[in-house]
Amino acid sequence: MTSYEVTYELQNGEHDTINVASTNLIKAAQFAENFLSVRVKGYSCLVEVKEHIYD
């Protein structure tokens, strides 16, 4: 599993980020889209999905 940072936009234009663990970037994006559209009031769209790099 790899950790991905998913940035999304709300209907008011604000951006927020969540972390998603998945086997690949496409599955992380699909999971985030489904999760956010159901769980986050005012969710608009995904902005960016990238691999989380630990320092």
C-alpha positions as CSV (number, residue, x, y, z in Angstrom):
1,M,0.0,0.0,0.0
2,T,1.1,3.5,-0.8
3,S,-0.2,6.7,0.9
4,Y,-1.6,9.4,-1.4
5,E,-2.5,13.0,-0.7
6,V,-5.8,13.9,-2.3
7,T,-6.6,17.6,-2.6
8,Y,-10.3,18.5,-3.3
9,E,-12.3,21.6,-3.7
10,L,-15.5,22.6,-2.0
11,Q,-18.4,24.4,-3.6
12,N,-17.3,27.6,-1.9
13,G,-13.8,27.4,-3.6
14,E,-11.9,26.3,-0.5
15,H,-9.4,23.4,-0.8
16,D,-8.6,20.7,1.7
17,T,-6.5,17.5,1.7
18,I,-7.0,14.0,2.9
19,N,-4.6,11.0,2.9
20,V,-5.7,7.8,1.2
21,A,-3.9,4.4,1.4
22,S,-4.2,2.4,-1.8
23,T,-2.4,0.1,-4.2
24,N,-2.2,2.7,-6.9
25,L,-3.0,6.3,-7.8
26,I,-6.1,5.5,-9.9
27,K,-7.7,3.5,-7.1
28,A,-6.9,6.2,-4.6
29,A,-8.6,8.8,-6.8
30,Q,-11.6,6.6,-7.3
31,F,-11.9,5.9,-3.6
32,A,-11.6,9.6,-2.7
33,E,-14.2,10.6,-5.3
34,N,-16.7,8.1,-3.9
35,F,-15.9,8.8,-0.3
36,L,-15.9,12.6,-0.5
37,S,-19.1,12.9,-2.6
38,V,-21.0,11.0,0.1
39,R,-19.3,12.2,3.3
40,V,-18.3,15.8,2.7
41,K,-21.0,18.4,2.6
42,G,-20.3,20.9,-0.2
43,Y,-17.8,18.6,-2.0
44,S,-17.2,19.8,-5.6
45,C,-14.3,18.0,-7.3
46,L,-10.8,16.4,-7.0
47,V,-8.0,18.9,-7.6
48,E,-4.9,16.7,-7.2
49,V,-3.8,13.2,-6.2
50,K,-0.1,12.6,-5.5
51,E,2.1,10.1,-3.7
52,H,2.7,11.1,-0.2
53,I,6.5,11.5,0.4
54,Y,7.6,11.1,4.0
55,D,10.5,13.3,5.1
